[in-house]
């Protein structure tokens, strides 16, 4: 739908058709992109459909996140499950094509954090779910789906509010080479902590050491799912960084890694439960490995706490300012894995659970259809 090098002038009509991805059926175990998700070309939303305080948007970037697997299940959670036949849910960066909102004008770039759809080329969204993106920034807008968006905010609040690391403490991070984990590692280093990252494969561990400057990296695959071997890796890591236990464990994985890490906590350790990607594709959640070493929490006077990033919504602006400051100072980086075209999203989503992505996974849905705003043009742009 989006044509490179072509901008949609105000007198031109919005395209009549657009691509969407709908949930065809609920996955049983591993996601089957060809069975569970359906890519379709449908009638696009029209200008006439835009209600008061709403905008018609063209999607530019779509975020792919592990949480999407949970939303596909028909289970009670912090947000309702996606309904069968509904457009898949996801955060997006968008340009405004038409506005009936006093807050947004044609050509504005906005982050859409609504829970209604996202995997579509066009969409109509109420203004209360949108956040304007500063177009004068030299940073890519797509970063607002990662380090400046839900991913970065999850890392920031999970570590600083739940983990509460102090300078000199030792922080363990699972899924350390992933989008969230890699940011946690960097913030922990900024806070003056010793950092041990857990990742799958020698290449990812080398990246953690050489690019993110973690103090030690554990290749969990070398344990071959053997808890005793993994315990040896944890003990070697602690010896390497000169610590007796992990003061903070930021867990994105769950399963055996979480269970065994509980035995290596320091006294008064804190476990931040962020995700459980090891079990998201389980055929039956009743068969997911639980925690057998929970008694370590008692003897070590440790604390284990889950959280949802939405809990800190009022603090998002200040957190974004701090993260952007660290980025401009060169103290925090994020690697992006950008795929082209909405039709690639179903197969790209599967890569999240098979280690096929190299950094924050983003889909480039389309190129801009409105001309980028120039400095001082915010007031000059009129609403259609």
C-alpha positions in Angstrom: 0.0 0.0 0.0 2.8 2.5 0.9 4.7 3.6 -2.1 8.3 4.6 -1.6 9.1 8.2 -2.6 5.4 9.1 -2.9 3.5 11.3 -0.4 -0.3 11.4 -0.1 -1.3 15.1 -0.6 -4.3 16.5 1.4 -6.6 16.3 -1.6 -5.8 12.7 -2.3 -8.0 10.0 -0.8 -6.9 7.4 1.7 -6.3 4.0 0.1 -9.4 1.9 -0.2 -7.8 -1.4 0.8 -5.2 -2.4 3.4 -3.4 -5.5 4.8 -4.4 -6.8 8.2 -3.4 -9.9 10.3 -6.1 -11.7 12.2 -6.1 -14.4 14.9 -7.6 -17.4 13.1 -7.3 -19.9 16.0 -5.6 -20.3 19.3 -2.2 -21.9 19.1 -1.7 -25.3 20.7 1.9 -25.2 21.8 4.2 -23.7 19.2 2.7 -21.0 17.0 1.9 -22.1 13.5 2.1 -18.8 11.4 0.2 -20.4 8.5 -2.6 -21.9 10.6 -3.0 -19.6 13.7 -2.7 -16.3 11.9 -4.3 -15.0 8.7 -2.9 -12.3 6.5 -5.8 -10.6 4.6 -6.4 -7.6 2.3 -9.6 -5.9 3.5 -11.6 -2.7 3.0 -9.7 0.1 4.8 -11.2 2.4 7.4 -12.6 5.6 5.9 -12.3 9.3 6.9 -16.1 9.2 7.4 -15.6 6.5 10.1 -13.5 8.8 12.3 -15.4 9.9 15.4 -14.9 12.8 17.8 -11.5 12.8 19.5 -10.3 10.1 17.1 -7.6 9.9 14.4 -7.1 7.9 11.3 -3.5 6.6 11.2 -1.1 4.8 8.9 1.1 2.3 10.6 4.8 2.7 10.1 6.3 0.3 12.6 4.9 -2.7 14.6 6.5 -4.1 17.7 6.7 -7.8 18.1 6.9 -9.0 21.8 6.8 -12.3 23.7 3.6 -11.1 25.5 1.7 -11.6 22.3 1.8 -15.4 22.8 0.0 -15.0 26.1 -2.6 -12.7 24.6 -3.4 -15.5 22.1 -4.5 -17.8 25.0 -8.0 -17.8 26.3 -6.9 -17.2 29.8 -7.5 -14.5 32.4 -4.6 -12.1 32.5 -3.8 -8.4 33.0 -5.4 -7.7 29.6 -8.3 -9.6 27.9 -7.2 -12.3 25.4 -7.4 -11.5 21.7 -10.7 -12.7 20.3 -10.8 -15.2 17.5 -11.2 -13.4 14.2 -9.9 -10.1 15.7 -6.9 -8.1 14.4 -3.8 -9.1 16.3 -2.8 -6.6 19.1 0.5 -4.8 19.1 2.1 -1.4 19.8 2.8 0.7 16.7 4.4 3.9 15.5 2.0 5.8 13.2 1.5 8.9 11.1 -1.8 10.8 11.4 -3.6 11.0 8.1 -6.8 12.6 9.4 -7.8 14.0 12.8 -10.9 14.9 14.7 -8.8 15.5 17.8 -7.6 18.8 19.2 -4.4 17.1 20.3 -3.2 15.7 16.9 -2.8 17.0 13.4 -2.2 15.5 10.0 1.5 14.4 9.7 2.1 13.9 13.5 3.9 10.8 14.5 2.3 9.0 17.4 2.8 5.9 19.5 -0.4 3.8 19.7 -0.7 1.8 22.9 -4.3 0.8 22.7 -5.4 -2.8 23.1 -7.5 -2.9 20.0 -5.6 -4.2 16.9 -2.3 -2.9 15.7 -1.4 -5.5 13.0 -3.0 -3.5 10.2 -1.8 -0.9 7.7 -4.5 1.6 8.7 -6.4 2.1 11.9 -8.7 4.5 13.8 -7.8 5.1 17.4 -9.1 7.4 20.2 -6.7 10.2 21.2 -6.4 8.9 24.8 -4.3 5.9 23.7 -1.8 8.0 21.7 1.5 9.7 22.6 3.1 12.3 20.3 6.6 11.6 19.1 9.1 14.5 18.8 10.0 14.7 15.1 12.9 17.0 15.7 14.8 14.2 17.4 17.6 12.5 15.6 16.6 9.2 17.0 14.7 6.7 14.9 10.9 6.7 15.6 11.0 2.9 15.8 13.0 3.2 19.1 9.8 4.3 20.8 8.7 0.6 20.4 11.9 -0.6 22.0 14.3 1.2 24.3 12.0 4.4 24.5 8.8 2.3 24.5 7.4 -0.6 26.4 10.6 -2.7 26.2 12.8 0.0 27.7 10.2 1.1 30.3 9.8 -2.5 31.4 13.5 -2.8 31.9 13.8 0.6 33.6 10.9 0.1 36.1 11.4 -3.6 36.7 15.0 -3.1 37.7 14.8 0.3 39.5 11.5 -0.1 41.2 11.3 -3.8 41.9 15.0 -4.9 41.9 16.3 -1.7 43.5 20.0 -2.3 42.8 22.7 -0.6 44.7 26.2 0.2 43.5 28.5 -2.7 44.0 25.8 -5.3 44.1 25.7 -8.2 41.7 22.8 -8.5 39.1 21.9 -11.6 37.2 19.8 -11.2 34.0 18.2 -14.1 32.1 17.3 -13.5 28.4 20.2 -11.0 28.6 20.7 -10.7 24.9 17.0 -10.1 24.3 15.3 -6.7 23.8 14.4 -6.2 27.5 17.3 -8.1 29.1 20.0 -6.2 27.1 18.6 -2.9 28.4 18.5 -4.3 32.0 22.1 -5.2 31.7 23.1 -1.7 30.6 21.1 0.1 33.3 22.5 -2.2 35.9 26.0 -1.2 34.7 25.1 2.5 34.8 24.0 2.0 38.4 27.4 0.7 39.3 26.6 -3.0 39.6 28.4 -6.1 38.6 26.4 -7.8 35.9 26.1 -11.5 34.8 24.0 -12.2 31.7 22.5 -15.5 30.7 22.0 -16.1 27.0 21.8 -18.9 24.4 25.0 -19.5 22.4 28.6 -18.4 22.3 27.8 -15.6 19.8 25.3 -13.9 22.0 27.5 -14.3 25.1 30.4 -12.7 23.2 28.1 -9.7 22.2 27.1 -9.3 25.9 30.7 -9.1 26.9 32.2 -7.1 24.1 29.3 -4.7 23.3 27.3 -4.4 26.5 30.4 -4.9 28.8 28.7 -7.3 31.2 31.2 -8.7 33.7 30.4 -12.4 32.9 28.2 -14.2 30.4 26.6 -17.7 30.8 25.7 -19.8 27.8 22.8 -21.7 29.2 22.8 -24.1 26.2 26.1 -25.5 27.4 24.3 -27.0 30.4 22.2 -29.1 28.0 19.1 -28.7 30.3 21.0 -30.3 33.2 20.4 -28.4 36.5 23.6 -29.6 38.0 25.6 -28.3 35.1 23.8 -25.0 35.2 24.6 -24.8 38.9 28.2 -25.1 38.1 27.9 -22.3 35.5 26.3 -20.0 38.2 29.0 -20.8 40.7 31.7 -20.1 38.2 30.1 -16.8 37.3 29.9 -15.7 40.9 33.6 -16.6 41.4 34.5 -14.7 38.3 32.9 -11.4 39.5 34.0 -11.9 43.2 30.5 -12.3 44.7 29.0 -14.9 47.0 25.4 -14.5 45.7 23.2 -12.5 43.3 21.6 -9.5 44.9 19.1 -9.0 42.1 17.9 -11.6 39.6 15.9 -10.1 36.7 14.1 -13.0 35.1 12.7 -13.1 31.6 12.7 -16.9 31.2 11.3 -18.9 34.1 11.6 -22.7 34.1 14.8 -24.4 35.2 16.9 -21.2 35.0 14.6 -19.4 37.5 14.4 -22.5 39.8 18.2 -23.0 39.9 19.0 -19.3 40.2 17.0 -19.1 43.5 19.7 -21.3 45.1 22.4 -18.7 44.3 20.7 -15.5 45.7 22.5 -13.4 48.2 20.8 -12.7 51.6 18.0 -10.3 51.1 18.1 -10.9 47.4 15.4 -9.6 45.1 13.9 -11.6 42.2 12.2 -9.5 39.5 9.7 -11.7 37.6 9.3 -10.1 34.2 8.5 -13.0 31.9 8.6 -16.7 31.4 9.4 -17.1 27.7 10.5 -20.8 28.3 6.9 -21.8 28.8 5.0 -19.5 26.5 4.7 -22.2 23.8 3.7 -25.0 26.2 0.8 -27.1 24.9 -0.7 -27.3 28.4 0.2 -24.6 31.0 -0.5 -27.2 33.7 2.6 -29.0 32.6 4.9 -26.0 32.9 7.8 -26.6 35.3 7.2 -24.9 38.7 9.6 -23.8 41.4 11.0 -26.5 43.7 13.7 -24.3 45.3 11.3 -21.7 46.7 12.4 -22.5 50.2 15.6 -20.6 49.4 13.5 -17.4 49.6 12.8 -18.2 53.3 16.4 -19.0 54.4 17.8 -16.1 52.4 15.1 -13.6 53.5 14.7 -13.0 49.7 11.8 -11.4 47.9 10.3 -12.5 44.6 7.9 -10.0 42.9 6.1 -9.7 39.6 5.1 -6.5 37.9 3.3 -5.0 34.9 4.8 -1.9 33.3 1.4 -0.3 33.0 1.6 0.2 36.8 4.1 3.0 36.3 2.3 4.8 33.5 2.3 8.2 35.3 6.1 8.0 35.4 6.7 7.2 31.7 7.7 10.7 30.6 10.4 11.1 33.2 11.7 7.5 32.5 11.8 8.2 28.7 13.8 11.4 29.3 16.3 9.5 31.5 16.7 6.7 28.9 17.1 9.1 26.0 19.8 11.0 28.0 21.7 7.8 28.5 21.5 7.1 24.8 22.8 10.5 23.8 25.7 10.0 26.2 26.5 6.7 24.6 25.9 4.8 27.8 22.9 2.8 26.5 22.3 1.3 23.1 19.7 -0.9 21.5 20.1 -3.3 18.6 17.1 -3.5 16.3 16.0 -6.4 14.0 13.7 -4.8 11.4 11.6 -6.9 9.1 9.9 -5.4 6.0 6.1 -5.7 5.4 3.2 -6.7 7.6 2.9 -10.0 5.8 6.2 -11.0 7.4 4.9 -10.5 10.9 3.5 -14.0 11.6 6.7 -15.8 10.8 8.8 -13.1 12.5 6.8 -13.5 15.7 7.9 -17.2 15.8 11.6 -16.0 15.8 11.1 -14.5 19.3 10.7 -18.0 20.7 13.4 -19.8 18.6 16.2 -17.3 19.1 15.9 -16.1 15.4 15.9 -12.4 16.1 19.0 -10.3 16.6 17.8 -7.5 18.9 14.5 -5.7 19.4 12.1 -7.2 16.7 10.2 -4.6 14.7 8.2 -4.8 11.5 8.4 -1.9 9.1 4.8 -1.8 8.0 5.1 1.0 5.4 6.8 4.3 4.5 5.4 7.7 5.3 2.4 8.9 3.2 2.5 12.5 4.5 5.4 14.8 4.2 7.6 15.0 7.3 7.0 18.1 9.3 9.6 20.9 9.1 10.8 22.9 12.1 8.1 25.3 13.1 5.4 23.6 11.1 3.4 22.1 14.0 1.0 25.1 14.1 0.9 25.4 10.3 -0.4 21.9 9.6 -4.2 22.0 9.4 -6.6 19.1 10.1 -8.5 17.8 7.1 
